[in-house]
Amino acid sequence: MNIVRSFLSRALSHGHLPAVTDANGCVTFTELARTACALAAGLREHHGLDTGDRVILYMENRREFFESLLACWIAGLAAVPINSKLHPREVKVIVADCGARVVVTTASAQAELAQTLSSMPASPAIVAVPSDAYEALLQTAPMAPADSAPTDLAWLFYTSGTTGAPKGAMLTHRNLMNMTLRYYADINFIEPAEAMLHAAPLSHGSGLYGIAHLLAGGHQVVEKGFSADAVLEGLQRYEGVTIFGAPTMITRLVQAARGVTNPRGNLKTCFYGGAPMYLSDLLQTIEVFGHELCGVYGQGESPMTITALSRFDHRGDGGPAHLARLASVGTARTGVEVRVVDDEGRVLPAGEPGEVITRSDTVMTGYWGNE
């Protein structure tokens, strides 16, 4: 049940296809698999890691994110991706909470991070990319993927901490596989070599759905940050492009597309989420990019998988019923139950405000160390 086995199978069947492209070039599935298997062995041998140990990925969008993520799973470790915009003091809180043994970060962040973490009783090892230390890990003899139970921790997803200290949502291999299968069922069926353009942080929604694309043989095109011009250029350059963005990003993209000939280019799917998409902005997006849109609702605790507003639901006559549907977060995803309840947990009638609750095999097993 180790989710990485599906990626390694794809690397055997379609090894020649492009797997990840970033500012430093492109690697194939064969090359990515070889690197990840070596890195996995290096993490275990050089740093003495054991099954289930946590490894923090603290870096901006780049190819090494996927190398490190896959290496964690091959080695039987738990990946802890966190936003590269967090201050080292915030990283320290997460390191202490999850007991991370290693932090993989960028060379530009290494010095300040090392100084901040040095006061900890058990300071984790810091591996920068690029660096000689990272290259040394890649020289280790590759290892075979570890056997993992469906309930083993795969991704520890830290919340933003809007209601207190950040909490680590424990996502298992089963959670991530079910998230992936529901992506294929409700959002997007991926053909090998089709591109997913990552302009949003890989540590969150874009990276989570990147798993579905990797497992299907999709091409990850990694932008260091969001640039509307770069996204529009990517829509012209790559085939079968999927993009994800928060509503503010999509709105900026629509504004940049004004006056551009055929701005949608090779767009296959644009999915949005993370915040409300205002109806007026959505109508402008449809005008510019067509109906190849999907709205997703679901936080890290049920990663990106609670409800969706499908392509079909974006189409309509512009009447009141259609506009009301566009203003919603859609309907429950495949295999997902959703209810709206009162303070006592009683299901409320349609139209009544309450608390949204959900149940499915994508829902986390709990918060790390915090029942």
Rosetta blueprint (number, residue, H / E / L):
1 M L
2 N L
3 I L
4 V H
5 R H
6 S H
7 F H
8 L H
9 S H
10 R H
11 A H
12 L H
13 S H
14 H L
15 G L
16 H L
17 L L
18 P E
19 A E
20 V E
21 T E
22 D E
23 A L
24 N L
25 G E
26 C E
27 V E
28 T E
29 F H
30 T H
31 E H
32 L H
33 A H
34 R H
35 T H
36 A H
37 C H
38 A H
39 L H
40 A H
41 A H
42 G H
43 L H
44 R H
45 E H
46 H H
47 H H
48 G L
49 L L
50 D L
51 T L
52 G L
53 D L
54 R E
55 V E
56 I E
57 L E
58 Y E
59 M L
60 E L
61 N L
62 R L
63 R H
64 E H
65 F H
66 F H
67 E H
68 S H
69 L H
70 L H
71 A H
72 C H
73 W H
74 I H
75 A L
76 G L
77 L L
78 A E
79 A E
80 V E
81 P E
82 I E
83 N L
84 S L
85 K L
86 L L
87 H L
88 P H
89 R H
90 E H
91 V H
92 K H
93 V H
94 I H
95 V H
96 A H
97 D H
98 C H
99 G L
100 A L
101 R L
102 V E
103 V E
104 V E
105 T E
106 T E
107 A H
108 S H
109 A H
110 Q H
111 A H
112 E H
113 L H
114 A H
115 Q H
116 T H
117 L H
118 S L
119 S L
120 M L
121 P L
122 A L
123 S L
124 P L
125 A E
126 I E
127 V E
128 A E
129 V E
130 P L
131 S L
132 D H
133 A H
134 Y H
135 E H
136 A H
137 L H
138 L H
139 Q L
140 T L
141 A L
142 P L
143 M L
144 A L
145 P L
146 A L
147 D L
148 S L
149 A L
150 P L
151 T L
152 D L
153 L E
154 A E
155 W E
156 L E
157 F E
158 Y E
159 T L
160 S L
161 G L
162 T L
163 T L
164 G L
165 A L
166 P L
167 K L
168 G E
169 A E
170 M E
171 L E
172 T E
173 H H
174 R H
175 N H
176 L H
177 M H
178 N H
179 M H
180 T H
181 L H
182 R H
183 Y H
184 Y H
185 A H
186 D H
187 I L
188 N L
189 F L
190 I L
191 E L
192 P L
193 A L
194 E L
195 A E
196 M E
197 L E
198 H E
199 A L
200 A L
201 P L
202 L L
203 S L
204 H L
205 G H
206 S H
207 G H
208 L H
209 Y H
210 G H
211 I H
212 A H
213 H H
214 L H
215 L H
216 A L
217 G L
218 G L
219 H E
220 Q E
221 V E
222 V E
223 E L
224 K L
225 G L
226 F L
227 S L
228 A H
229 D H
230 A H
231 V H
232 L H
233 E H
234 G H
235 L H
236 Q H
237 R H
238 Y L
239 E L
240 G L
241 V E
242 T E
243 I E
244 F E
245 G E
246 A L
247 P H
248 T H
249 M H
250 I H
251 T H
252 R H
253 L H
254 V H
255 Q H
256 A H
257 A H
258 R L
259 G L
260 V L
261 T L
262 N L
263 P L
264 R L
265 G L
266 N L
267 L E
268 K E
269 T E
270 C E
271 F E
272 Y E
273 G L
274 G L
275 A L
276 P L
277 M L
278 Y L
279 L H
280 S H
281 D H
282 L H
283 L H
284 Q H
285 T H
286 I H
287 E H
288 V H
289 F H
290 G L
291 H L
292 E L
293 L E
294 C E
295 G E
296 V E
297 Y E
298 G L
299 Q L
300 G L
301 E L
302 S L
303 P L
304 M L
305 T L
306 I L
307 T E
308 A E
309 L E
310 S L
311 R H
312 F H
313 D H
314 H H
315 R L
316 G L
317 D L
318 G L
319 G L
320 P H
321 A H
322 H H
323 L H
324 A H
325 R H
326 L H
327 A L
328 S L
329 V L
330 G L
331 T E
332 A E
333 R L
334 T L
335 G L
336 V L
337 E E
338 V E
339 R E
340 V E
341 V E
342 D L
343 D L
344 E L
345 G L
346 R L
347 V E
348 L L
349 P L
350 A L
351 G L
352 E L
353 P L
354 G L
355 E E
356 V E
357 I E
358 T E
359 R E
360 S L
361 D L
362 T L
363 V L
364 M L
365 T L
366 G L
367 Y E
368 W L
369 G L
370 N L
371 E L
